[in-house]
Amino acid sequence: MLKERAVAMGRVWEKEEKIIKVPCKFRYKEEGILPIDPFERASHQYNLIEAIDDE
């Protein structure tokens, strides 16, 4: 469990959530079935927690 500042649907809050890392280098908390498209992941079933810039 990690404490993250999650941003979704115009709101910001802090929660302890189990997060996963997905190939598009964004981290999401899991909320449902994973859509194919990474942007659909962010907007539909997943809330964007953090963009990872490791390049």
Backbone atoms as SQL, in Angstrom:
CREATE TABLE atoms (id INTEGER PRIMARY KEY, chain TEXT, resi INTEGER, resn TEXT, atom TEXT, x REAL, y REAL, z REAL);
INSERT INTO atoms VALUES
  (1, 'A', 1, 'MET', 'N', 0.844, -1.193, 0.000),
  (2, 'A', 1, 'MET', 'CA', 0.000, 0.000, 0.000),
  (3, 'A', 1, 'MET', 'C', 0.881, 1.245, 0.000),
  (4, 'A', 2, 'LEU', 'N', 0.588, 2.143, -0.891),
  (5, 'A', 2, 'LEU', 'CA', 1.337, 3.388, -0.988),
  (6, 'A', 2, 'LEU', 'C', 0.385, 4.560, -0.821),
  (7, 'A', 3, 'LYS', 'N', 0.866, 5.565, -0.129),
  (8, 'A', 3, 'LYS', 'CA', 0.052, 6.775, -0.006),
  (9, 'A', 3, 'LYS', 'C', 0.378, 7.678, -1.190),
  (10, 'A', 4, 'GLU', 'N', -0.606, 7.956, -1.975),
  (11, 'A', 4, 'GLU', 'CA', -0.404, 8.726, -3.200),
  (12, 'A', 4, 'GLU', 'C', -1.402, 9.874, -3.237),
  (13, 'A', 5, 'ARG', 'N', -1.034, 10.916, -3.952),
  (14, 'A', 5, 'ARG', 'CA', -2.012, 11.969, -4.229),
  (15, 'A', 5, 'ARG', 'C', -2.619, 11.649, -5.591),
  (16, 'A', 6, 'ALA', 'N', -3.852, 11.214, -5.582),
  (17, 'A', 6, 'ALA', 'CA', -4.491, 10.770, -6.819),
  (18, 'A', 6, 'ALA', 'C', -5.358, 11.885, -7.380),
  (19, 'A', 7, 'VAL', 'N', -5.297, 12.044, -8.687),
  (20, 'A', 7, 'VAL', 'CA', -6.081, 13.076, -9.345),
  (21, 'A', 7, 'VAL', 'C', -7.023, 12.408, -10.334),
  (22, 'A', 8, 'ALA', 'N', -8.308, 12.638, -10.173),
  (23, 'A', 8, 'ALA', 'CA', -9.273, 12.059, -11.107),
  (24, 'A', 8, 'ALA', 'C', -10.564, 12.854, -11.068),
  (25, 'A', 9, 'MET', 'N', -11.151, 13.066, -12.237),
  (26, 'A', 9, 'MET', 'CA', -12.441, 13.730, -12.380),
  (27, 'A', 9, 'MET', 'C', -12.449, 15.101, -11.710),
  (28, 'A', 10, 'GLY', 'N', -11.326, 15.798, -11.783),
  (29, 'A', 10, 'GLY', 'CA', -11.250, 17.159, -11.287),
  (30, 'A', 10, 'GLY', 'C', -11.063, 17.277, -9.791),
  (31, 'A', 11, 'ARG', 'N', -10.904, 16.136, -9.081),
  (32, 'A', 11, 'ARG', 'CA', -10.748, 16.189, -7.637),
  (33, 'A', 11, 'ARG', 'C', -9.382, 15.648, -7.249),
  (34, 'A', 12, 'VAL', 'N', -8.856, 16.142, -6.148),
  (35, 'A', 12, 'VAL', 'CA', -7.570, 15.677, -5.644),
  (36, 'A', 12, 'VAL', 'C', -7.777, 15.164, -4.230),
  (37, 'A', 13, 'TRP', 'N', -7.250, 13.982, -3.948),
  (38, 'A', 13, 'TRP', 'CA', -7.351, 13.461, -2.592),
  (39, 'A', 13, 'TRP', 'C', -6.193, 12.525, -2.307),
  (40, 'A', 14, 'GLU', 'N', -5.934, 12.271, -1.032),
  (41, 'A', 14, 'GLU', 'CA', -4.887, 11.347, -0.634),
  (42, 'A', 14, 'GLU', 'C', -5.529, 10.091, -0.078),
  (43, 'A', 15, 'LYS', 'N', -5.063, 8.958, -0.547),
  (44, 'A', 15, 'LYS', 'CA', -5.589, 7.686, -0.075),
  (45, 'A', 15, 'LYS', 'C', -4.471, 6.661, -0.093),
  (46, 'A', 16, 'GLU', 'N', -4.613, 5.658, 0.755),
  (47, 'A', 16, 'GLU', 'CA', -3.739, 4.510, 0.623),
  (48, 'A', 16, 'GLU', 'C', -4.385, 3.555, -0.358),
  (49, 'A', 17, 'GLU', 'N', -3.709, 3.303, -1.446),
  (50, 'A', 17, 'GLU', 'CA', -4.268, 2.447, -2.487),
  (51, 'A', 17, 'GLU', 'C', -3.189, 1.504, -2.991),
  (52, 'A', 18, 'LYS', 'N', -3.606, 0.326, -3.351),
  (53, 'A', 18, 'LYS', 'CA', -2.712, -0.593, -4.036),
  (54, 'A', 18, 'LYS', 'C', -2.655, -0.172, -5.493),
  (55, 'A', 19, 'ILE', 'N', -1.460, 0.046, -6.020),
  (56, 'A', 19, 'ILE', 'CA', -1.338, 0.515, -7.390),
  (57, 'A', 19, 'ILE', 'C', -0.609, -0.498, -8.250),
  (58, 'A', 20, 'ILE', 'N', -0.822, -0.384, -9.551),
  (59, 'A', 20, 'ILE', 'CA', -0.122, -1.230, -10.497),
  (60, 'A', 20, 'ILE', 'C', 0.593, -0.352, -11.508),
  (61, 'A', 21, 'LYS', 'N', 1.615, -0.907, -12.136),
  (62, 'A', 21, 'LYS', 'CA', 2.325, -0.188, -13.183),
  (63, 'A', 21, 'LYS', 'C', 1.927, -0.784, -14.524),
  (64, 'A', 22, 'VAL', 'N', 1.588, 0.075, -15.471),
  (65, 'A', 22, 'VAL', 'CA', 1.178, -0.382, -16.789),
  (66, 'A', 22, 'VAL', 'C', 2.211, 0.077, -17.815),
  (67, 'A', 23, 'PRO', 'N', 2.269, -0.586, -18.989),
  (68, 'A', 23, 'PRO', 'CA', 3.342, -0.354, -19.959),
  (69, 'A', 23, 'PRO', 'C', 3.454, 1.072, -20.478),
  (70, 'A', 24, 'CYS', 'N', 2.395, 1.871, -20.391),
  (71, 'A', 24, 'CYS', 'CA', 2.453, 3.224, -20.922),
  (72, 'A', 24, 'CYS', 'C', 3.100, 4.199, -19.938),
  (73, 'A', 25, 'LYS', 'N', 3.701, 3.668, -18.874),
  (74, 'A', 25, 'LYS', 'CA', 4.458, 4.452, -17.906),
  (75, 'A', 25, 'LYS', 'C', 3.593, 5.393, -17.082),
  (76, 'A', 26, 'PHE', 'N', 2.344, 5.015, -16.909),
  (77, 'A', 26, 'PHE', 'CA', 1.489, 5.703, -15.959),
  (78, 'A', 26, 'PHE', 'C', 1.110, 4.707, -14.882),
  (79, 'A', 27, 'ARG', 'N', 0.827, 5.206, -13.692),
  (80, 'A', 27, 'ARG', 'CA', 0.398, 4.317, -12.627),
  (81, 'A', 27, 'ARG', 'C', -1.066, 4.596, -12.317),
  (82, 'A', 28, 'TYR', 'N', -1.807, 3.521, -12.117),
  (83, 'A', 28, 'TYR', 'CA', -3.233, 3.651, -11.863),
  (84, 'A', 28, 'TYR', 'C', -3.610, 2.805, -10.668),
  (85, 'A', 29, 'LYS', 'N', -4.655, 3.208, -9.964),
  (86, 'A', 29, 'LYS', 'CA', -5.248, 2.288, -9.014),
  (87, 'A', 29, 'LYS', 'C', -6.331, 1.511, -9.744),
  (88, 'A', 30, 'GLU', 'N', -6.386, 0.230, -9.476),
  (89, 'A', 30, 'GLU', 'CA', -7.298, -0.621, -10.226),
  (90, 'A', 30, 'GLU', 'C', -8.721, -0.418, -9.736),
  (91, 'A', 31, 'GLU', 'N', -9.641, -0.224, -10.657),
  (92, 'A', 31, 'GLU', 'CA', -11.042, -0.036, -10.301),
  (93, 'A', 31, 'GLU', 'C', -11.975, -0.945, -11.079),
  (94, 'A', 32, 'GLY', 'N', -11.458, -1.637, -12.076),
  (95, 'A', 32, 'GLY', 'CA', -12.339, -2.488, -12.864),
  (96, 'A', 32, 'GLY', 'C', -11.570, -3.170, -13.974),
  (97, 'A', 33, 'ILE', 'N', -12.278, -3.539, -15.016),
  (98, 'A', 33, 'ILE', 'CA', -11.663, -4.215, -16.155),
  (99, 'A', 33, 'ILE', 'C', -10.753, -3.239, -16.890),
  (100, 'A', 34, 'LEU', 'N', -9.577, -3.721, -17.262),
  (101, 'A', 34, 'LEU', 'CA', -8.576, -2.877, -17.902),
  (102, 'A', 34, 'LEU', 'C', -8.867, -2.715, -19.389),
  (103, 'A', 35, 'PRO', 'N', -9.182, -1.495, -19.839),
  (104, 'A', 35, 'PRO', 'CA', -9.369, -1.258, -21.273),
  (105, 'A', 35, 'PRO', 'C', -8.042, -1.380, -22.019),
  (106, 'A', 36, 'ILE', 'N', -8.112, -1.654, -23.300),
  (107, 'A', 36, 'ILE', 'CA', -6.910, -1.816, -24.119),
  (108, 'A', 36, 'ILE', 'C', -6.126, -0.508, -24.207),
  (109, 'A', 37, 'ASP', 'N', -6.828, 0.565, -24.508),
  (110, 'A', 37, 'ASP', 'CA', -6.184, 1.855, -24.740),
  (111, 'A', 37, 'ASP', 'C', -5.780, 2.506, -23.423),
  (112, 'A', 38, 'PRO', 'N', -4.512, 2.937, -23.310),
  (113, 'A', 38, 'PRO', 'CA', -4.036, 3.517, -22.045),
  (114, 'A', 38, 'PRO', 'C', -4.784, 4.779, -21.632),
  (115, 'A', 39, 'PHE', 'N', -5.262, 5.557, -22.608),
  (116, 'A', 39, 'PHE', 'CA', -6.013, 6.751, -22.260),
  (117, 'A', 39, 'PHE', 'C', -7.421, 6.396, -21.792),
  (118, 'A', 40, 'GLU', 'N', -7.962, 5.307, -22.326),
  (119, 'A', 40, 'GLU', 'CA', -9.224, 4.796, -21.815),
  (120, 'A', 40, 'GLU', 'C', -9.055, 4.278, -20.396),
  (121, 'A', 41, 'ARG', 'N', -7.887, 3.704, -20.121),
  (122, 'A', 41, 'ARG', 'CA', -7.593, 3.260, -18.763),
  (123, 'A', 41, 'ARG', 'C', -7.692, 4.432, -17.794),
  (124, 'A', 42, 'ALA', 'N', -7.134, 5.557, -18.215),
  (125, 'A', 42, 'ALA', 'CA', -7.092, 6.732, -17.346),
  (126, 'A', 42, 'ALA', 'C', -8.485, 7.315, -17.136),
  (127, 'A', 43, 'SER', 'N', -9.282, 7.346, -18.194),
  (128, 'A', 43, 'SER', 'CA', -10.546, 8.074, -18.110),
  (129, 'A', 43, 'SER', 'C', -11.734, 7.194, -17.747),
  (130, 'A', 44, 'HIS', 'N', -11.633, 5.898, -18.037),
  (131, 'A', 44, 'HIS', 'CA', -12.827, 5.068, -17.893),
  (132, 'A', 44, 'HIS', 'C', -12.797, 4.217, -16.631),
  (133, 'A', 45, 'GLN', 'N', -11.876, 3.268, -16.542),
  (134, 'A', 45, 'GLN', 'CA', -11.887, 2.320, -15.437),
  (135, 'A', 45, 'GLN', 'C', -10.816, 2.615, -14.397),
  (136, 'A', 46, 'TYR', 'N', -9.886, 3.484, -14.740),
  (137, 'A', 46, 'TYR', 'CA', -8.754, 3.724, -13.854),
  (138, 'A', 46, 'TYR', 'C', -8.639, 5.206, -13.549),
  (139, 'A', 47, 'ASN', 'N', -8.133, 5.513, -12.378),
  (140, 'A', 47, 'ASN', 'CA', -7.826, 6.897, -12.049),
  (141, 'A', 47, 'ASN', 'C', -6.325, 7.094, -12.153),
  (142, 'A', 48, 'LEU', 'N', -5.917, 8.137, -12.858),
  (143, 'A', 48, 'LEU', 'CA', -4.495, 8.423, -12.989),
  (144, 'A', 48, 'LEU', 'C', -3.938, 8.862, -11.646),
  (145, 'A', 49, 'ILE', 'N', -2.886, 8.193, -11.206),
  (146, 'A', 49, 'ILE', 'CA', -2.242, 8.564, -9.958),
  (147, 'A', 49, 'ILE', 'C', -1.011, 9.408, -10.240),
  (148, 'A', 50, 'GLU', 'N', -0.181, 8.939, -11.153),
  (149, 'A', 50, 'GLU', 'CA', 1.083, 9.624, -11.366),
  (150, 'A', 50, 'GLU', 'C', 1.616, 9.288, -12.742),
  (151, 'A', 51, 'ALA', 'N', 2.101, 10.289, -13.459),
  (152, 'A', 51, 'ALA', 'CA', 2.805, 10.046, -14.708),
  (153, 'A', 51, 'ALA', 'C', 4.271, 9.811, -14.375),
  (154, 'A', 52, 'ILE', 'N', 4.822, 8.738, -14.906),
  (155, 'A', 52, 'ILE', 'CA', 6.198, 8.384, -14.599),
  (156, 'A', 52, 'ILE', 'C', 7.082, 8.792, -15.769),
  (157, 'A', 53, 'ASP', 'N', 8.008, 9.682, -15.517),
  (158, 'A', 53, 'ASP', 'CA', 8.915, 10.150, -16.557),
  (159, 'A', 53, 'ASP', 'C', 10.301, 9.621, -16.250),
  (160, 'A', 54, 'ASP', 'N', 10.653, 8.500, -16.879),
  (161, 'A', 54, 'ASP', 'CA', 11.950, 7.891, -16.588),
  (162, 'A', 54, 'ASP', 'C', 12.838, 7.821, -17.822),
  (163, 'A', 55, 'GLU', 'N', 12.619, 8.747, -18.764),
  (164, 'A', 55, 'GLU', 'CA', 13.404, 8.680, -19.992),
  (165, 'A', 55, 'GLU', 'C', 14.541, 9.660, -19.991);
